[in-house]
Amino acid sequence: MIRFRRREFDCASRGAVGAARWAFAFVFLLAPGCGQPEADRRSTAAYESPHAAAIGEARTLLDSLMQAEAIPGLSVAVGRGIQLIWSEGFGFSDLTHNVMVTPLTRFRVGSVSKPITAAALGVLVEAGALDLDAPVQDYVPSFPEKRWPVTTRLLAGHLGGIRHYRGMENFSRTRYPTVLSGLAIFADDSLINEPGTEYSYSSYAWNLISAVVEGAGGEDFLEYMDRVVFDPLGMDRTVADRNGPVIPDRTRFYVADSAGQVFNAPYVDNSYKWAGGGFLSTPEDMLVFANAHLEPGFLQAETLEMLFTSQRLRDGTETGYGIGWRSATNEHGERIVSHTGGSVGGRTVLTLNRDTGLIVAIVANLSGAPISNALAGRVEEIFRGGAEAN
């Protein structure tokens, strides 16, 4: 049975996001081929929407991708500024119990946790509590000094010389009770290069950033994130992927072999990397988050530019990565900021077109699923006409 639920979000309660209202239909969509007639899977509201044709085309694209890649469950949301154009769940969040994905289903967002954490850095900078160019030891005295100084700005742009995962480290099953305890994985390792001279992607760099947030903010990292990011923005579906608590609507996680056979993903404990890749969220929450970065309000204009502007190597070469956000220009010459995420049993993409206001968020519960900037770009292009007409 298809269920429809309509509700409104009062954005006046979302801090600086603004006094606006979101009204939309939740569509609970059955997976392709599971016995539900195609026509019965569609929302009446979607057919009546001015974006109905775009929604239909995007559905076909994602249906085909799920079939081709054996993706158990997927969720998508598309918005333009404060307007939520489309939000829909596809397939299964739990294959064992035949639980369907809905817009409320929480997925592992992997490295999309980085731009989320970058918002906390912005808040700290604006409060005068954090100097991005000071040595990290100013905020994390227990972190060993290295051959060269390491700063938060360089860490946030993957220029700090901190290594990434080795071997199977991202399959860690160890429970780390604090942010500082998780730094032990890499704290005593030498830098892989002199900071500022090479771009080298590192989730561990963001683990260290979470310790900087604690030191500068004087508060537990996760509590600080709740207080200064999630609560003000109304991101009530975004939480740390803790293994102990029962988290409502958390999906199960899956892997697939080369033949497309789907298996349960191995057990992991993400307590070592909240800031680098440890959050659960939904596409709708990610749209709320991205929209808060479209115009000044939650953060100041100068802070937004600081987050989005590509950092440079010491020789002047742009890296295409600012502070927690990748930056690029699309074929229309528009500014796109984005991030992808890969985790055990999860893939994510979030894109924000700073010129049209179009935002796309897609999540899946399968390791290695091709949820990419290219896919988000195809979805954005489908909705582009409607956005330009508004």
C-alpha positions as YAML, in Angstrom:
chain: A
units: angstrom
residues:
- id: 1
  name: MET
  ca: [0.00, 0.00, 0.00]
- id: 2
  name: ILE
  ca: [1.31, 3.43, -0.92]
- id: 3
  name: ARG
  ca: [1.07, 6.02, 1.82]
- id: 4
  name: PHE
  ca: [1.17, 9.76, 1.35]
- id: 5
  name: ARG
  ca: [1.97, 12.20, 4.08]
- id: 6
  name: ARG
  ca: [1.91, 15.94, 3.70]
- id: 7
  name: ARG
  ca: [3.40, 18.31, 6.22]
- id: 8
  name: GLU
  ca: [4.82, 21.79, 6.44]
- id: 9
  name: PHE
  ca: [8.07, 23.01, 7.88]
- id: 10
  name: ASP
  ca: [8.02, 26.40, 9.56]
- id: 11
  name: CYS
  ca: [11.44, 27.75, 8.69]
- id: 12
  name: ALA
  ca: [11.02, 30.61, 11.15]
- id: 13
  name: SER
  ca: [12.00, 28.08, 13.80]
- id: 14
  name: ARG
  ca: [15.21, 27.27, 11.94]
- id: 15
  name: GLY
  ca: [17.36, 30.09, 13.20]
- id: 16
  name: ALA
  ca: [18.83, 32.21, 10.43]
- id: 17
  name: VAL
  ca: [17.45, 30.08, 7.60]
- id: 18
  name: GLY
  ca: [14.54, 32.51, 7.47]
- id: 19
  name: ALA
  ca: [10.80, 32.81, 7.94]
- id: 20
  name: ALA
  ca: [9.53, 30.72, 5.07]
- id: 21
  name: ARG
  ca: [7.39, 27.64, 4.75]
- id: 22
  name: TRP
  ca: [8.04, 24.37, 2.97]
- id: 23
  name: ALA
  ca: [5.06, 22.32, 1.85]
- id: 24
  name: PHE
  ca: [5.48, 19.08, 0.01]
- id: 25
  name: ALA
  ca: [4.35, 15.48, -0.37]
- id: 26
  name: PHE
  ca: [6.30, 12.52, 0.90]
- id: 27
  name: VAL
  ca: [6.22, 9.72, -1.64]
- id: 28
  name: PHE
  ca: [6.87, 6.22, -0.40]
- id: 29
  name: LEU
  ca: [8.06, 4.42, -3.49]
- id: 30
  name: LEU
  ca: [8.32, 0.66, -3.90]
- id: 31
  name: ALA
  ca: [11.38, -0.76, -5.59]
- id: 32
  name: PRO
  ca: [11.26, -1.65, -9.28]
- id: 33
  name: GLY
  ca: [10.04, -5.14, -9.96]
- id: 34
  name: CYS
  ca: [8.53, -5.81, -6.52]
- id: 35
  name: GLY
  ca: [5.02, -6.37, -7.79]
- id: 36
  name: GLN
  ca: [3.65, -2.85, -7.47]
- id: 37
  name: PRO
  ca: [2.12, -1.48, -10.71]
- id: 38
  name: GLU
  ca: [4.11, 1.44, -12.04]
- id: 39
  name: ALA
  ca: [1.14, 3.82, -11.97]
- id: 40
  name: ASP
  ca: [0.44, 2.97, -8.33]
- id: 41
  name: ARG
  ca: [3.93, 4.05, -7.30]
- id: 42
  name: ARG
  ca: [3.35, 7.67, -8.25]
- id: 43
  name: SER
  ca: [2.11, 10.55, -6.16]
- id: 44
  name: THR
  ca: [-0.96, 12.44, -7.29]
- id: 45
  name: ALA
  ca: [0.76, 15.56, -6.02]
- id: 46
  name: ALA
  ca: [3.72, 14.83, -8.29]
- id: 47
  name: TYR
  ca: [1.48, 14.52, -11.35]
- id: 48
  name: GLU
  ca: [-0.14, 17.86, -10.55]
- id: 49
  name: SER
  ca: [3.20, 19.54, -9.92]
- id: 50
  name: PRO
  ca: [4.69, 21.85, -12.56]
- id: 51
  name: HIS
  ca: [7.74, 19.64, -12.17]
- id: 52
  name: ALA
  ca: [5.82, 16.40, -12.89]
- id: 53
  name: ALA
  ca: [7.62, 15.72, -16.17]
- id: 54
  name: ALA
  ca: [11.03, 16.30, -14.60]
- id: 55
  name: ILE
  ca: [10.14, 14.10, -11.64]
- id: 56
  name: GLY
  ca: [9.07, 11.32, -13.99]
- id: 57
  name: GLU
  ca: [12.29, 11.56, -15.99]
- id: 58
  name: ALA
  ca: [14.44, 11.58, -12.86]
- id: 59
  name: ARG
  ca: [12.55, 8.59, -11.46]
- id: 60
  name: THR
  ca: [13.28, 6.64, -14.63]
- id: 61
  name: LEU
  ca: [16.97, 7.53, -14.36]
- id: 62
  name: LEU
  ca: [17.21, 6.37, -10.74]
- id: 63
  name: ASP
  ca: [15.09, 3.26, -11.31]
- id: 64
  name: SER
  ca: [17.45, 2.22, -14.10]
- id: 65
  name: LEU
  ca: [20.52, 2.92, -11.97]
- id: 66
  name: MET
  ca: [19.17, 0.82, -9.10]
- id: 67
  name: GLN
  ca: [18.44, -2.11, -11.40]
- id: 68
  name: ALA
  ca: [21.81, -1.91, -13.15]
- id: 69
  name: GLU
  ca: [23.84, -1.59, -9.94]
- id: 70
  name: ALA
  ca: [21.78, -3.83, -7.60]
- id: 71
  name: ILE
  ca: [21.19, -0.94, -5.19]
- id: 72
  name: PRO
  ca: [18.79, -2.06, -2.44]
- id: 73
  name: GLY
  ca: [17.65, 1.39, -1.36]
- id: 74
  name: LEU
  ca: [18.03, 4.98, -2.44]
- id: 75
  name: SER
  ca: [16.60, 8.36, -1.47]
- id: 76
  name: VAL
  ca: [16.68, 11.66, -3.32]
- id: 77
  name: ALA
  ca: [15.67, 15.25, -2.75]
- id: 78
  name: VAL
  ca: [15.81, 18.22, -5.12]
- id: 79
  name: GLY
  ca: [15.20, 21.79, -4.05]
- id: 80
  name: ARG
  ca: [15.62, 25.33, -5.19]
- id: 81
  name: GLY
  ca: [16.37, 27.65, -2.32]
- id: 82
  name: ILE
  ca: [13.69, 27.09, 0.31]
- id: 83
  name: GLN
  ca: [11.41, 25.27, -2.13]
- id: 84
  name: LEU
  ca: [11.51, 21.48, -1.92]
- id: 85
  name: ILE
  ca: [10.67, 20.33, -5.44]
- id: 86
  name: TRP
  ca: [10.92, 16.57, -4.99]
- id: 87
  name: SER
  ca: [11.65, 14.10, -2.20]
- id: 88
  name: GLU
  ca: [11.27, 10.36, -2.66]
- id: 89
  name: GLY
  ca: [12.47, 7.02, -1.36]
- id: 90
  name: PHE
  ca: [13.16, 4.05, -3.63]
- id: 91
  name: GLY
  ca: [13.57, 0.39, -2.77]
- id: 92
  name: PHE
  ca: [14.41, -1.21, 0.54]
- id: 93
  name: SER
  ca: [16.06, 0.05, 3.69]
- id: 94
  name: ASP
  ca: [15.94, -3.48, 5.13]
- id: 95
  name: LEU
  ca: [15.88, -6.44, 2.77]
- id: 96
  name: THR
  ca: [15.43, -8.98, 5.56]
- id: 97
  name: HIS
  ca: [12.16, -7.48, 6.77]
- id: 98
  name: ASN
  ca: [11.02, -5.86, 3.50]
- id: 99
  name: VAL
  ca: [11.13, -2.35, 4.97]
- id: 100
  name: MET
  ca: [10.80, 0.32, 2.31]
- id: 101
  name: VAL
  ca: [12.90, 3.46, 2.01]
- id: 102
  name: THR
  ca: [11.01, 6.67, 2.76]
- id: 103
  name: PRO
  ca: [12.17, 10.30, 2.88]
- id: 104
  name: LEU
  ca: [12.60, 9.76, 6.63]
- id: 105
  name: THR
  ca: [15.13, 6.92, 6.21]
- id: 106
  name: ARG
  ca: [18.54, 7.79, 7.61]
- id: 107
  name: PHE
  ca: [21.60, 6.82, 5.57]
- id: 108
  name: ARG
  ca: [25.33, 7.01, 6.20]
- id: 109
  name: VAL
  ca: [26.47, 10.15, 4.44]
- id: 110
  name: GLY
  ca: [30.21, 9.43, 4.66]
- id: 111
  name: SER
  ca: [32.37, 12.39, 3.74]
- id: 112
  name: VAL
  ca: [29.44, 14.74, 3.35]
- id: 113
  name: SER
  ca: [30.09, 14.95, 7.10]
- id: 114
  name: LYS
  ca: [33.02, 17.22, 6.18]
- id: 115
  name: PRO
  ca: [31.05, 20.21, 4.84]
- id: 116
  name: ILE
  ca: [28.63, 19.71, 7.73]
- id: 117
  name: THR
  ca: [31.55, 20.02, 10.16]
- id: 118
  name: ALA
  ca: [32.91, 22.96, 8.17]
- id: 119
  name: ALA
  ca: [29.82, 24.91, 9.18]
- id: 120
  name: ALA
  ca: [30.93, 24.59, 12.81]
- id: 121
  name: LEU
  ca: [34.34, 25.95, 11.82]
- id: 122
  name: GLY
  ca: [32.60, 28.93, 10.25]
- id: 123
  name: VAL
  ca: [30.65, 29.60, 13.44]
- id: 124
  name: LEU
  ca: [33.83, 29.45, 15.51]
- id: 125
  name: VAL
  ca: [35.70, 31.79, 13.16]
- id: 126
  name: GLU
  ca: [32.87, 34.32, 13.23]
- id: 127
  name: ALA
  ca: [32.83, 34.17, 17.03]
- id: 128
  name: GLY
  ca: [36.56, 34.91, 17.15]
- id: 129
  name: ALA
  ca: [37.17, 31.59, 18.90]
- id: 130
  name: LEU
  ca: [39.23, 29.98, 16.13]
- id: 131
  name: ASP
  ca: [42.22, 31.15, 14.13]
- id: 132
  name: LEU
  ca: [42.37, 28.86, 11.11]
- id: 133
  name: ASP
  ca: [46.04, 29.69, 10.59]
- id: 134
  name: ALA
  ca: [47.22, 28.94, 14.13]
- id: 135
  name: PRO
  ca: [48.94, 25.63, 14.87]
- id: 136
  name: VAL
  ca: [46.42, 22.95, 15.79]
- id: 137
  name: GLN
  ca: [48.22, 22.50, 19.11]
- id: 138
  name: ASP
  ca: [46.71, 25.84, 20.19]
- id: 139
  name: TYR
  ca: [43.42, 23.96, 20.40]
- id: 140
  name: VAL
  ca: [44.59, 20.35, 20.76]
- id: 141
  name: PRO
  ca: [47.66, 20.53, 23.02]
- id: 142
  name: SER
  ca: [47.91, 16.74, 23.23]
- id: 143
  name: PHE
  ca: [48.45, 16.34, 19.48]
- id: 144
  name: PRO
  ca: [52.17, 15.76, 18.83]
- id: 145
  name: GLU
  ca: [54.08, 18.51, 17.07]
- id: 146
  name: LYS
  ca: [55.37, 17.54, 13.65]
- id: 147
  name: ARG
  ca: [58.32, 18.48, 11.51]
- id: 148
  name: TRP
  ca: [56.30, 21.39, 10.10]
- id: 149
  name: PRO
  ca: [53.42, 23.38, 11.60]
- id: 150
  name: VAL
  ca: [49.93, 22.08, 10.84]
- id: 151
  name: THR
  ca: [46.99, 24.50, 10.77]
- id: 152
  name: THR
  ca: [43.25, 23.98, 10.69]
- id: 153
  name: ARG
  ca: [42.91, 25.74, 7.33]
- id: 154
  name: LEU
  ca: [45.39, 23.37, 5.72]
- id: 155
  name: LEU
  ca: [43.75, 20.35, 7.34]
- id: 156
  name: ALA
  ca: [40.35, 21.45, 6.07]
- id: 157
  name: GLY
  ca: [41.67, 21.66, 2.51]
- id: 158
  name: HIS
  ca: [43.51, 18.31, 2.61]
- id: 159
  name: LEU
  ca: [46.80, 20.16, 2.54]
- id: 160
  name: GLY
  ca: [47.96, 19.41, 6.08]
- id: 161
  name: GLY
  ca: [50.09, 16.33, 5.42]
- id: 162
  name: ILE
  ca: [47.92, 14.04, 7.56]
- id: 163
  name: ARG
  ca: [47.57, 10.59, 6.05]
- id: 164
  name: HIS
  ca: [44.33, 8.92, 4.93]
- id: 165
  name: TYR
  ca: [43.23, 5.35, 5.74]
- id: 166
  name: ARG
  ca: [45.68, 2.48, 5.43]
- id: 167
  name: GLY
  ca: [44.58, -1.01, 4.55]
- id: 168
  name: MET
  ca: [41.29, -1.89, 6.25]
- id: 169
  name: GLU
  ca: [41.32, 0.95, 8.79]
- id: 170
  name: ASN
  ca: [37.98, 2.27, 7.51]
- id: 171
  name: PHE
  ca: [36.44, -1.05, 8.63]
- id: 172
  name: SER
  ca: [37.35, -0.32, 12.24]
- id: 173
  name: ARG
  ca: [35.26, -2.12, 14.88]
- id: 174
  name: THR
  ca: [36.88, -0.31, 17.80]
- id: 175
  name: ARG
  ca: [34.70, 1.90, 19.98]
- id: 176
  name: TYR
  ca: [36.40, 5.23, 20.67]
- id: 177
  name: PRO
  ca: [34.68, 6.98, 23.57]
- id: 178
  name: THR
  ca: [35.99, 10.45, 22.75]
- id: 179
  name: VAL
  ca: [37.22, 12.43, 19.77]
- id: 180
  name: LEU
  ca: [40.67, 12.66, 21.33]
- id: 181
  name: SER
  ca: [40.91, 8.90, 21.83]
- id: 182
  name: GLY
  ca: [40.32, 8.34, 18.11]
- id: 183
  name: LEU
  ca: [43.32, 10.47, 17.19]
- id: 184
  name: ALA
  ca: [45.57, 7.68, 18.48]
- id: 185
  name: ILE
  ca: [45.15, 5.90, 15.13]
- id: 186
  name: PHE
  ca: [47.43, 8.38, 13.35]
- id: 187
  name: ALA
  ca: [48.69, 10.91, 15.91]
- id: 188
  name: ASP
  ca: [52.23, 9.49, 16.10]
- id: 189
  name: ASP
  ca: [52.67, 9.09, 12.34]
- id: 190
  name: SER
  ca: [54.92, 11.40, 10.37]
- id: 191
  name: LEU
  ca: [53.37, 13.84, 7.93]
- id: 192
  name: ILE
  ca: [53.23, 12.46, 4.41]
- id: 193
  name: ASN
  ca: [54.34, 15.80, 2.95]
- id: 194
  name: GLU
  ca: [55.10, 19.34, 3.96]
- id: 195
  name: PRO
  ca: [51.78, 21.13, 4.62]
- id: 196
  name: GLY
  ca: [50.69, 23.34, 1.76]
- id: 197
  name: THR
  ca: [52.80, 21.63, -0.90]
- id: 198
  name: GLU
  ca: [50.50, 18.76, -1.98]
- id: 199
  name: TYR
  ca: [46.80, 18.01, -2.06]
- id: 200
  name: SER
  ca: [46.24, 14.63, -0.40]
- id: 201
  name: TYR
  ca: [42.71, 13.70, 0.61]
- id: 202
  name: SER
  ca: [42.50, 12.75, 4.28]
- id: 203
  name: SER
  ca: [39.51, 11.87, 6.45]
- id: 204
  name: TYR
  ca: [41.87, 11.68, 9.42]
- id: 205
  name: ALA
  ca: [42.60, 15.37, 8.92]
- id: 206
  name: TRP
  ca: [38.95, 16.00, 9.68]
- id: 207
  name: ASN
  ca: [39.13, 13.77, 12.75]
- id: 208
  name: LEU
  ca: [41.77, 16.18, 14.00]
- id: 209
  name: ILE
  ca: [39.51, 19.08, 13.04]
- id: 210
  name: SER
  ca: [36.80, 17.68, 15.33]
- id: 211
  name: ALA
  ca: [39.31, 17.90, 18.17]
- id: 212
  name: VAL
  ca: [40.03, 21.50, 17.15]
- id: 213
  name: VAL
  ca: [36.29, 22.23, 17.31]
- id: 214
  name: GLU
  ca: [36.20, 20.79, 20.83]
- id: 215
  name: GLY
  ca: [39.19, 22.84, 21.92]
- id: 216
  name: ALA
  ca: [38.00, 26.09, 20.36]
- id: 217
  name: GLY
  ca: [34.38, 25.62, 21.32]
- id: 218
  name: GLY
  ca: [35.03, 24.30, 24.81]
- id: 219
  name: GLU
  ca: [32.42, 21.61, 24.34]
- id: 220
  name: ASP
  ca: [32.08, 17.98, 23.26]
- id: 221
  name: PHE
  ca: [32.18, 17.85, 19.46]
- id: 222
  name: LEU
  ca: [28.82, 16.15, 18.94]
- id: 223
  name: GLU
  ca: [27.10, 18.36, 21.49]
- id: 224
  name: TYR
  ca: [28.58, 21.41, 19.78]
- id: 225
  name: MET
  ca: [27.33, 20.22, 16.38]
- id: 226
  name: ASP
  ca: [23.85, 19.77, 17.81]
- id: 227
  name: ARG
  ca: [23.83, 23.20, 19.40]
- id: 228
  name: VAL
  ca: [25.34, 25.36, 16.64]
- id: 229
  name: VAL
  ca: [24.45, 23.51, 13.42]
- id: 230
  name: PHE
  ca: [21.74, 20.87, 13.65]
- id: 231
  name: ASP
  ca: [19.36, 22.57, 16.08]
- id: 232
  name: PRO
  ca: [19.51, 26.09, 14.56]
- id: 233
  name: LEU
  ca: [18.93, 24.70, 11.07]
- id: 234
  name: GLY
  ca: [16.23, 22.24, 12.07]
- id: 235
  name: MET
  ca: [18.27, 19.23, 10.92]
- id: 236
  name: ASP
  ca: [16.40, 16.86, 13.20]
- id: 237
  name: ARG
  ca: [17.17, 13.78, 11.09]
- id: 238
  name: THR
  ca: [20.96, 14.21, 11.27]
- id: 239
  name: VAL
  ca: [22.79, 12.36, 14.05]
- id: 240
  name: ALA
  ca: [26.03, 10.54, 14.78]
- id: 241
  name: ASP
  ca: [26.00, 6.93, 13.58]
- id: 242
  name: ARG
  ca: [26.34, 5.48, 17.08]
- id: 243
  name: ASN
  ca: [26.06, 1.71, 17.22]
- id: 244
  name: GLY
  ca: [24.63, 1.42, 20.71]
- id: 245
  name: PRO
  ca: [21.41, 3.45, 20.57]
- id: 246
  name: VAL
  ca: [18.35, 2.45, 18.59]
- id: 247
  name: ILE
  ca: [18.13, 5.18, 15.94]
- id: 248
  name: PRO
  ca: [14.68, 5.32, 14.34]
- id: 249
  name: ASP
  ca: [14.58, 4.88, 10.57]
- id: 250
  name: ARG
  ca: [18.27, 3.99, 10.24]
- id: 251
  name: THR
  ca: [18.73, 1.89, 7.13]
- id: 252
  name: ARG
  ca: [20.55, -1.41, 7.05]
- id: 253
  name: PHE
  ca: [23.80, -1.37, 5.08]
- id: 254
  name: TYR
  ca: [24.81, -3.53, 2.13]
- id: 255
  name: VAL
  ca: [27.65, -4.57, -0.18]
- id: 256
  name: ALA
  ca: [27.50, -6.34, -3.52]
- id: 257
  name: ASP
  ca: [29.87, -8.70, -5.29]
- id: 258
  name: SER
  ca: [30.94, -8.49, -8.94]
- id: 259
  name: ALA
  ca: [27.92, -10.55, -9.98]
- id: 260
  name: GLY
  ca: [25.52, -8.13, -8.31]
- id: 261
  name: GLN
  ca: [24.70, -10.40, -5.38]
- id: 262
  name: VAL
  ca: [23.84, -8.26, -2.35]
- id: 263
  name: PHE
  ca: [25.09, -9.06, 1.15]
- id: 264
  name: ASN
  ca: [24.91, -7.42, 4.54]
- id: 265
  name: ALA
  ca: [27.78, -4.99, 5.00]
- id: 266
  name: PRO
  ca: [30.32, -5.89, 7.69]
- id: 267
  name: TYR
  ca: [29.92, -4.42, 11.14]
- id: 268
  name: VAL
  ca: [31.88, -1.21, 11.68]
- id: 269
  name: ASP
  ca: [32.09, 1.38, 14.43]
- id: 270
  name: ASN
  ca: [32.38, 4.92, 13.09]
- id: 271
  name: SER
  ca: [33.15, 6.53, 16.44]
- id: 272
  name: TYR
  ca: [36.69, 7.31, 15.29]
- id: 273
  name: LYS
  ca: [35.53, 9.66, 12.52]
- id: 274
  name: TRP
  ca: [32.40, 11.67, 13.26]
- id: 275
  name: ALA
  ca: [33.68, 14.78, 11.46]
- id: 276
  name: GLY
  ca: [35.39, 12.86, 8.66]
- id: 277
  name: GLY
  ca: [32.50, 10.56, 7.81]
- id: 278
  name: GLY
  ca: [30.38, 9.49, 10.77]
- id: 279
  name: PHE
  ca: [26.97, 11.13, 10.42]
- id: 280
  name: LEU
  ca: [23.58, 9.75, 9.42]
- id: 281
  name: SER
  ca: [21.18, 12.02, 7.56]
- id: 282
  name: THR
  ca: [18.46, 12.27, 4.94]
- id: 283
  name: PRO
  ca: [18.40, 14.09, 1.61]
- id: 284
  name: GLU
  ca: [15.86, 16.55, 2.98]
- id: 285
  name: ASP
  ca: [18.10, 17.45, 5.89]
- id: 286
  name: MET
  ca: [20.99, 17.89, 3.48]
- id: 287
  name: LEU
  ca: [18.86, 20.27, 1.40]
- id: 288
  name: VAL
  ca: [18.10, 22.29, 4.53]
- id: 289
  name: PHE
  ca: [21.82, 22.39, 5.27]
- id: 290
  name: ALA
  ca: [22.83, 23.40, 1.74]
- id: 291
  name: ASN
  ca: [20.12, 26.06, 1.55]
- id: 292
  name: ALA
  ca: [21.60, 27.68, 4.65]
- id: 293
  name: HIS
  ca: [24.75, 28.20, 2.55]
- id: 294
  name: LEU
  ca: [23.03, 29.75, -0.45]
- id: 295
  name: GLU
  ca: [22.76, 33.24, 1.02]
- id: 296
  name: PRO
  ca: [24.24, 34.96, 4.08]
- id: 297
  name: GLY
  ca: [22.24, 34.43, 7.24]
- id: 298
  name: PHE
  ca: [23.31, 31.33, 9.09]
- id: 299
  name: LEU
  ca: [26.87, 32.28, 8.13]
- id: 300
  name: GLN
  ca: [28.18, 35.62, 6.96]
- id: 301
  name: ALA
  ca: [28.94, 36.25, 3.29]
- id: 302
  name: GLU
  ca: [32.68, 36.37, 3.95]
- id: 303
  name: THR
  ca: [32.52, 33.03, 5.74]
- id: 304
  name: LEU
  ca: [30.66, 31.39, 2.88]
- id: 305
  name: GLU
  ca: [33.29, 32.59, 0.43]
- id: 306
  name: MET
  ca: [36.00, 31.28, 2.74]
- id: 307
  name: LEU
  ca: [34.40, 27.82, 2.78]
- id: 308
  name: PHE
  ca: [33.78, 27.68, -0.97]
- id: 309
  name: THR
  ca: [36.90, 29.31, -2.42]
- id: 310
  name: SER
  ca: [39.49, 26.83, -3.63]
- id: 311
  name: GLN
  ca: [42.65, 26.72, -1.60]
- id: 312
  name: ARG
  ca: [46.00, 26.90, -3.36]
- id: 313
  name: LEU
  ca: [49.23, 25.00, -3.08]
- id: 314
  name: ARG
  ca: [52.27, 26.98, -2.13]
- id: 315
  name: ASP
  ca: [53.13, 27.27, -5.84]
- id: 316
  name: GLY
  ca: [49.75, 28.89, -6.53]
- id: 317
  name: THR
  ca: [47.99, 25.86, -8.04]
- id: 318
  name: GLU
  ca: [44.30, 25.71, -7.17]
- id: 319
  name: THR
  ca: [43.13, 22.45, -5.60]
- id: 320
  name: GLY
  ca: [39.41, 22.77, -6.34]
- id: 321
  name: TYR
  ca: [38.71, 22.28, -2.62]
- id: 322
  name: GLY
  ca: [38.02, 25.01, -0.11]
- id: 323
  name: ILE
  ca: [37.15, 24.26, 3.51]
- id: 324
  name: GLY
  ca: [35.00, 21.15, 3.43]
- id: 325
  name: TRP
  ca: [33.56, 21.88, -0.02]
- id: 326
  name: ARG
  ca: [34.68, 21.08, -3.55]
- id: 327
  name: SER
  ca: [34.24, 23.94, -5.99]
- id: 328
  name: ALA
  ca: [33.84, 23.77, -9.74]
- id: 329
  name: THR
  ca: [32.09, 25.39, -12.70]
- id: 330
  name: ASN
  ca: [29.51, 23.49, -14.76]
- id: 331
  name: GLU
  ca: [29.01, 23.58, -18.50]
- id: 332
  name: HIS
  ca: [26.75, 26.61, -18.12]
- id: 333
  name: GLY
  ca: [29.48, 28.56, -16.36]
- id: 334
  name: GLU
  ca: [27.68, 28.35, -13.01]
- id: 335
  name: ARG
  ca: [29.38, 27.88, -9.66]
- id: 336
  name: ILE
  ca: [28.84, 24.43, -8.15]
- id: 337
  name: VAL
  ca: [29.93, 23.46, -4.65]
- id: 338
  name: SER
  ca: [29.57, 19.86, -3.60]
- id: 339
  name: HIS
  ca: [30.80, 16.84, -1.74]
- id: 340
  name: THR
  ca: [30.47, 13.11, -2.17]
- id: 341
  name: GLY
  ca: [30.60, 10.47, 0.52]
- id: 342
  name: GLY
  ca: [31.57, 6.83, 0.60]
- id: 343
  name: SER
  ca: [31.14, 4.65, 3.66]
- id: 344
  name: VAL
  ca: [30.66, 0.99, 4.55]
- id: 345
  name: GLY
  ca: [27.17, 0.42, 3.22]
- id: 346
  name: GLY
  ca: [26.61, 3.93, 1.95]
- id: 347
  name: ARG
  ca: [27.16, 6.40, -0.88]
- id: 348
  name: THR
  ca: [26.12, 10.04, -0.95]
- id: 349
  name: VAL
  ca: [26.30, 13.18, -3.07]
- id: 350
  name: LEU
  ca: [25.28, 16.75, -2.25]
- id: 351
  name: THR
  ca: [25.51, 19.55, -4.82]
- id: 352
  name: LEU
  ca: [24.59, 23.23, -4.56]
- id: 353
  name: ASN
  ca: [24.37, 25.47, -7.62]
- id: 354
  name: ARG
  ca: [25.19, 28.89, -6.20]
- id: 355
  name: ASP
  ca: [23.80, 30.69, -9.26]
- id: 356
  name: THR
  ca: [20.45, 28.94, -9.83]
- id: 357
  name: GLY
  ca: [19.86, 27.82, -6.25]
- id: 358
  name: LEU
  ca: [19.25, 24.21, -7.32]
- id: 359
  name: ILE
  ca: [20.27, 21.65, -4.70]
- id: 360
  name: VAL
  ca: [20.47, 17.89, -5.23]
- id: 361
  name: ALA
  ca: [21.03, 15.26, -2.54]
- id: 362
  name: ILE
  ca: [21.11, 11.52, -3.22]
- id: 363
  name: VAL
  ca: [21.94, 8.69, -0.82]
- id: 364
  name: ALA
  ca: [22.12, 4.91, -1.21]
- id: 365
  name: ASN
  ca: [22.67, 2.03, 1.22]
- id: 366
  name: LEU
  ca: [25.20, 0.13, -0.89]
- id: 367
  name: SER
  ca: [28.99, 0.38, -0.72]
- id: 368
  name: GLY
  ca: [30.43, 1.54, -4.02]
- id: 369
  name: ALA
  ca: [27.12, 2.57, -5.58]
- id: 370
  name: PRO
  ca: [27.78, 5.14, -8.34]
- id: 371
  name: ILE
  ca: [26.21, 8.06, -6.49]
- id: 372
  name: SER
  ca: [28.38, 10.82, -7.90]
- id: 373
  name: ASN
  ca: [28.62, 14.45, -8.92]
- id: 374
  name: ALA
  ca: [27.89, 13.31, -12.46]
- id: 375
  name: LEU
  ca: [24.64, 11.68, -11.37]
- id: 376
  name: ALA
  ca: [23.63, 14.75, -9.36]
- id: 377
  name: GLY
  ca: [24.46, 16.88, -12.38]
- id: 378
  name: ARG
  ca: [22.16, 14.79, -14.57]
- id: 379
  name: VAL
  ca: [19.34, 15.16, -12.06]
- id: 380
  name: GLU
  ca: [19.96, 18.90, -11.78]
- id: 381
  name: GLU
  ca: [19.88, 19.24, -15.55]
- id: 382
  name: ILE
  ca: [16.50, 17.48, -15.66]
- id: 383
  name: PHE
  ca: [15.04, 20.07, -13.26]
- id: 384
  name: ARG
  ca: [16.88, 23.00, -14.77]
- id: 385
  name: GLY
  ca: [14.06, 24.22, -17.00]
- id: 386
  name: GLY
  ca: [11.62, 24.50, -14.14]
- id: 387
  name: ALA
  ca: [14.16, 26.31, -12.03]
- id: 388
  name: GLU
  ca: [14.85, 28.86, -14.74]
- id: 389
  name: ALA
  ca: [11.14, 29.43, -15.25]
- id: 390
  name: ASN
  ca: [10.54, 30.29, -11.58]
...
